């Protein structure tokens, strides 16, 4: 790996401000208050030119999850961006961030409300009509929405009015999860039309180690925000086994996508803070977070392997023209963008997610000098004024975590300027 630019705090701060502006100017849609997976043009009127139509969504084309269409992960993006804004505010105290957080929160509320099914969290919302959603969600979408709402609730960025909505939304999610986590539903998060999902990413119980703590995390957040003891009781039904399974991450030679490791840390962060006075929970969460961070070191090396710079500016195109594969046990048709675009998307996003998974274990586990260099390299190597995929959201979260824990020096004379913070 060779560098032809210095890894200075100021350059990283400048790159992150470019990323921030691009996030809001091109990837955020005010109509839905959501961030989308990729853009198809560099002007506001072309950014979502090839988004699915309401009719296509109604017919679950190309699949019930919207995989490959640009409407796959808005819920995940919302949770990650909310956590990033909360981290940034803790460091800079920029008052303008309250408006940014509120906009992200509106998007999460929309994901839980436009379809009329309380507790169902849609993956995204149709840009053209502002209400159509694909019927199938995932455990991953719920994880980041719950984490993002929980972070917002405990942040000075939310007021009592917003916190009341947080309580309602998290209570509805808890009720939905409780309804789905039954033998009759095969422990699957149901689709919003009440049909059973594919089960690939919707299972709540009897799952792998990196997924084991999601259900108790949902219930713990509901208990924390509402004070209702029944959510504590629901959490305790699953907590001991979930924590035991979670500590087994990395015991076998398995590949974990970086996004799954980041989600483990979200679950552990909630459980660790909600059960702050329980020594056993604290010990298990610390162990899991440190082991997860260790596993994520491989992902960071893998994502930044070699000197080739992925072209993050390449536009995705129209998913309707892509080759289609049918994946795994679900058999869904998934459009495949051009390989060059897929590689750039994966490498940019994975490098951010792998760093987040490590940094969230701080300060108990320090990130290594090598891993910090890999992150700094990823922060500096891209032109964030011209980037067409959402992978750079995760690099922004990693940057602010690194600043928060003292790995990267903040630039006080550069960051808090109003013109660099505005999210409109």
C-alpha positions in Angstrom: 0.0 0.0 0.0 1.5 3.3 -1.0 0.2 6.8 -0.1 0.7 9.9 -2.2 -1.0 12.2 0.3 -0.4 13.0 4.0 -2.8 11.7 6.6 -3.2 15.0 8.4 -6.2 15.8 10.8 -7.1 18.8 8.6 -7.2 16.8 5.4 -9.4 14.2 7.1 -11.7 16.9 8.5 -12.0 18.5 5.0 -12.8 15.1 3.5 -15.5 14.5 6.1 -17.1 17.8 5.5 -17.2 17.0 1.8 -18.8 13.7 2.6 -21.3 15.4 5.0 -22.4 17.9 2.3 -22.8 15.2 -0.4 -24.8 13.0 2.0 -27.4 15.7 2.4 -27.3 17.2 -1.1 -27.6 14.0 -3.1 -28.5 11.0 -1.0 -31.1 12.5 1.3 -34.6 13.0 0.0 -36.7 15.6 2.0 -39.9 14.0 0.8 -39.3 10.8 2.8 -36.5 12.2 5.1 -34.4 9.2 4.2 -30.9 8.4 2.8 -30.8 6.0 -0.2 -28.3 3.4 -1.3 -26.9 5.0 -4.4 -27.6 7.8 -6.9 -28.0 7.6 -10.6 -27.1 11.2 -11.4 -25.2 14.1 -9.8 -28.1 16.5 -9.9 -31.0 16.5 -7.5 -33.5 15.7 -10.4 -31.4 12.8 -11.6 -30.2 11.3 -8.3 -33.2 8.8 -8.1 -34.2 8.7 -11.7 -34.2 4.9 -11.8 -35.9 4.2 -8.4 -38.6 1.6 -8.3 -42.1 2.9 -9.2 -45.1 2.4 -6.9 -46.4 -0.3 -9.3 -43.2 -2.2 -9.2 -43.1 -2.1 -5.4 -46.7 -3.2 -5.2 -45.7 -6.3 -7.4 -42.6 -6.9 -5.3 -40.4 -6.4 -8.4 -37.6 -7.4 -8.6 -38.0 -9.1 -5.1 -39.9 -8.5 -1.9 -36.9 -6.8 -0.2 -36.1 -4.2 -2.9 -32.6 -5.7 -3.0 -30.5 -4.1 -5.7 -32.9 -1.2 -6.4 -31.4 1.5 -4.2 -34.2 1.0 -1.7 -32.6 -1.7 0.3 -31.0 -0.2 3.4 -32.5 3.3 4.2 -33.4 2.1 7.7 -29.8 1.0 8.3 -28.4 4.3 6.9 -30.8 6.2 9.2 -29.5 4.5 12.3 -25.9 4.9 11.4 -26.2 8.5 10.4 -28.2 9.2 13.7 -25.4 7.6 15.8 -22.8 9.6 13.9 -24.7 12.9 14.4 -25.0 12.2 18.1 -21.2 11.4 18.3 -20.4 14.6 16.4 -22.6 16.7 18.7 -21.0 15.3 21.8 -17.6 16.5 20.4 -18.5 19.9 18.8 -21.8 21.0 20.3 -22.9 22.4 17.0 -26.5 23.6 17.6 -27.4 23.1 13.9 -27.1 19.3 14.4 -30.4 19.3 16.2 -32.2 20.0 12.9 -30.1 17.3 11.2 -31.0 14.7 13.9 -34.6 15.7 13.7 -34.7 15.1 10.0 -33.2 11.7 10.3 -35.6 10.8 13.1 -38.6 11.9 10.9 -37.3 9.3 8.4 -37.3 6.6 10.9 -40.8 7.5 12.1 -41.9 7.4 8.4 -40.3 3.9 8.0 -42.5 2.7 10.9 -45.7 4.5 9.9 -46.3 5.1 6.1 -47.6 1.5 5.6 -50.1 1.6 8.5 -48.6 -1.4 10.4 -47.4 -0.3 13.8 -44.0 -1.8 14.6 -43.1 -2.9 11.1 -40.0 -1.1 10.0 -39.7 -0.8 6.2 -36.4 -0.9 4.5 -37.1 2.3 2.6 -39.8 4.4 1.0 -40.6 5.0 -2.7 -39.1 8.4 -3.7 -41.8 9.2 -6.2 -44.9 8.8 -4.1 -43.4 8.9 -0.6 -45.5 6.0 0.8 -44.9 2.7 -1.1 -42.7 0.2 0.7 -41.4 -3.3 -0.1 -43.2 -5.9 2.1 -40.2 -7.6 3.6 -37.8 -6.0 6.1 -34.9 -7.6 8.0 -33.4 -8.1 11.5 -30.6 -5.8 10.4 -32.9 -2.9 9.6 -34.6 -3.2 13.0 -31.2 -3.3 14.7 -30.0 0.0 13.4 -33.4 1.8 13.8 -33.6 0.6 17.4 -30.0 1.7 18.1 -30.5 5.0 16.4 -33.8 5.8 18.2 -32.1 4.8 21.5 -29.1 7.0 20.9 -31.4 10.0 19.9 -33.5 9.5 23.0 -30.5 9.8 25.2 -29.0 12.7 23.3 -29.4 16.4 24.2 -30.4 16.7 20.5 -33.9 15.4 21.3 -36.6 17.4 23.1 -39.5 16.0 25.2 -41.8 16.0 22.1 -39.3 13.8 20.2 -38.6 11.6 23.1 -42.3 10.9 23.4 -42.4 9.8 19.8 -39.2 7.7 20.5 -41.1 5.9 23.3 -44.1 5.2 21.0 -42.0 3.9 18.1 -39.8 1.7 20.3 -42.9 0.3 22.1 -44.5 -0.6 18.8 -41.3 -2.3 17.6 -41.3 -4.3 20.8 -44.9 -5.4 20.3 -44.3 -6.4 16.7 -41.2 -8.4 17.7 -43.1 -10.1 20.5 -45.9 -11.0 18.1 -43.4 -12.4 15.6 -41.2 -14.3 18.0 -43.5 -17.3 18.4 -43.4 -20.9 17.1 -46.5 -20.1 15.0 -44.5 -17.4 13.1 -41.4 -19.5 13.1 -39.7 -16.7 15.0 -39.7 -14.6 11.7 -40.3 -10.9 11.4 -43.5 -11.0 9.3 -43.9 -8.9 6.2 -46.1 -5.8 6.5 -48.9 -7.8 4.7 -48.7 -10.4 7.5 -47.2 -13.0 5.3 -44.1 -15.0 6.4 -40.8 -13.7 5.2 -38.0 -15.7 3.5 -36.3 -16.3 6.9 -32.9 -15.5 5.6 -32.5 -12.3 7.4 -35.7 -12.1 9.5 -35.2 -14.8 12.1 -35.2 -13.6 15.7 -34.3 -16.8 17.6 -32.2 -19.9 16.9 -29.7 -17.9 14.9 -25.9 -17.5 14.6 -23.7 -16.1 17.3 -23.5 -12.6 15.7 -27.3 -12.4 15.5 -28.2 -13.9 18.9 -28.6 -10.6 20.9 -30.9 -8.7 18.5 -34.2 -9.7 20.1 -33.2 -9.0 23.7 -31.6 -5.8 22.5 -35.0 -4.7 21.1 -36.7 -5.5 24.4 -34.0 -3.8 26.5 -34.4 -0.6 24.5 -38.1 -0.7 25.0 -37.7 -1.2 28.8 -35.1 1.6 28.9 -37.2 4.2 27.0 -40.7 3.3 28.4 -39.9 2.2 31.9 -42.4 -0.7 31.4 -41.2 -3.7 33.4 -42.8 -6.2 31.0 -40.1 -5.4 28.5 -37.5 -6.2 31.1 -39.2 -9.5 31.6 -39.3 -10.2 27.9 -35.6 -9.3 27.6 -34.6 -11.6 30.5 -36.3 -14.6 28.8 -33.6 -14.6 26.2 -30.7 -12.6 27.6 -28.5 -15.2 29.2 -28.5 -17.5 26.2 -28.0 -14.5 23.8 -25.0 -13.3 25.7 -23.5 -16.8 25.9 -23.9 -17.3 22.2 -22.5 -13.8 21.4 -19.3 -14.5 23.3 -18.6 -17.3 20.8 -18.1 -15.0 17.9 -14.8 -15.8 16.2 -14.4 -19.2 17.8 -14.7 -20.9 14.4 -13.0 -20.0 11.2 -16.0 -18.2 9.7 -16.3 -15.1 7.6 -18.4 -12.3 9.0 -19.4 -9.4 6.8 -18.4 -6.2 8.5 -22.0 -5.0 8.6 -22.9 -8.0 10.9 -20.0 -7.2 13.2 -21.1 -3.5 13.5 -24.6 -4.7 14.4 -23.2 -7.0 17.1 -21.6 -3.9 18.7 -24.9 -2.0 18.5 -26.6 -4.7 20.4 -23.9 -4.9 23.0 -23.8 -1.2 23.5 -27.5 -1.1 24.3 -27.4 -4.1 26.6 -24.3 -2.9 28.4 -25.8 0.5 29.1 -29.3 -0.7 30.0 -27.9 -3.3 32.4 -25.1 -1.0 33.7 -25.4 -2.3 37.2 -25.3 -6.0 36.3 -21.7 -7.4 36.5 -22.4 -10.5 34.5 -24.0 -8.6 31.6 -21.1 -6.1 31.7 -18.5 -8.8 31.5 -20.2 -10.7 28.7 -20.8 -7.5 26.7 -17.1 -6.4 27.1 -15.9 -9.9 26.0 -18.2 -9.9 23.0 -17.3 -6.4 21.9 -13.5 -7.0 22.2 -13.8 -10.3 20.3 -16.0 -8.7 17.6 -13.5 -5.9 17.2 -10.7 -8.4 16.8 -12.6 -10.3 14.1 -13.3 -7.0 12.3 -9.5 -6.4 11.8 -9.6 -9.0 9.0 -12.4 -7.1 7.2 -10.5 -3.8 7.2 -7.5 -5.4 5.7 -9.6 -7.3 3.2 -11.5 -4.2 2.1 -8.4 -2.1 1.5 -6.3 -4.9 0.0 -3.8 -3.7 -2.7 -3.1 -0.3 -4.1 -6.0 -0.1 -6.6 -8.3 2.8 -5.9 -12.0 1.8 -6.4 -13.9 4.3 -8.5 -16.6 5.5 -6.1 -17.8 8.1 -8.6 -19.1 5.5 -11.0 -22.9 5.8 -11.3 -24.9 2.6 -10.8 -27.4 2.8 -13.7 -30.8 1.3 -14.1 -31.3 -1.9 -12.1 -33.9 -3.0 -14.7 -31.1 -3.5 -17.2 -28.8 -5.6 -14.9 -28.2 -9.3 -15.0 -30.2 -11.1 -12.3 -29.0 -13.8 -9.9 -31.2 -15.9 -7.7 -29.7 -16.2 -4.2 -29.6 -18.7 -1.5 -32.6 -20.4 0.0 -34.9 -17.5 -0.6 -34.6 -17.8 -4.4 -35.3 -14.1 -4.9 -34.2 -12.4 -8.2 -31.5 -9.8 -7.3 -30.3 -7.4 -9.9 -26.4 -7.2 -10.1 -24.9 -3.8 -10.9 -21.6 -3.8 -13.0 -18.8 -5.5 -11.2 -16.6 -2.4 -11.0 -19.5 -0.6 -9.2 -20.1 -3.5 -6.8 -16.5 -3.7 -5.9 -16.2 0.0 -5.2 -19.4 0.0 -3.1 -18.3 -3.0 -1.1 -14.8 -1.8 -0.4 -15.8 1.7 0.6 -18.6 0.5 2.9 -16.8 -2.5 4.4 -13.8 -0.3 5.3 -16.1 2.0 7.3 -18.1 -0.8 8.9 -15.0 -2.7 9.9 -13.6 0.4 11.6 -16.9 1.2 13.4 -17.0 -2.4 14.7 -13.5 -1.9 16.2 -14.0 1.6 17.5 -17.3 0.8 19.3 -15.2 -1.4 21.6 -13.3 1.6 22.8 -12.1 2.5 25.4 -12.0 -1.1 26.7 -10.1 -2.2 23.6 -7.8 0.2 21.7 -7.7 0.1 18.0 -4.2 -0.9 16.7 -1.9 1.5 14.9 -2.1 -0.5 11.7 -5.9 -0.5 11.8 -6.0 3.3 12.5 -3.7 3.8 9.5 -6.1 1.7 7.4 -9.0 3.9 8.5 -7.1 7.1 7.9 -6.2 5.9 4.4 -9.8 5.1 3.6 -10.9 8.6 4.9 -8.4 10.4 2.7 -8.3 8.4 -0.5 -11.7 9.3 -2.0 -13.2 12.4 -3.6 -16.4 12.7 -1.5 -17.7 15.5 -3.7 -18.2 12.9 -6.4 -19.2 9.6 -4.9 -22.2 7.6 -6.0 -22.7 4.9 -3.4 -23.7 5.1 0.2 -20.7 3.3 1.6 -19.2 6.6 2.7 -21.9 7.0 5.4 -20.0 4.4 7.4 -16.7 6.1 7.0 -18.2 9.2 8.5 -19.4 7.3 11.5 -16.0 5.8 11.9 -14.3 9.2 11.7 -16.4 10.7 14.5 -15.9 7.7 16.7 -12.2 8.0 16.1 -12.3 11.6 17.1 -14.5 10.9 20.1 -12.0 8.3 21.5 -9.0 10.4 20.8 -7.5 8.5 17.9 -7.8 11.4 15.5 -7.2 15.0 16.5 -10.2 17.3 15.9 -9.8 20.6 14.1 -11.7 23.1 16.2 -11.2 26.1 13.9 -12.6 24.1 10.9 -15.4 21.9 12.1 -18.1 24.0 13.8 -18.7 26.5 11.0 -22.4 26.9 10.2 -21.9 26.5 6.4 -20.2 23.1 6.9 -22.9 21.8 9.2 -26.1 22.7 7.5 -28.2 19.7 6.4 -30.5 21.4 4.0 
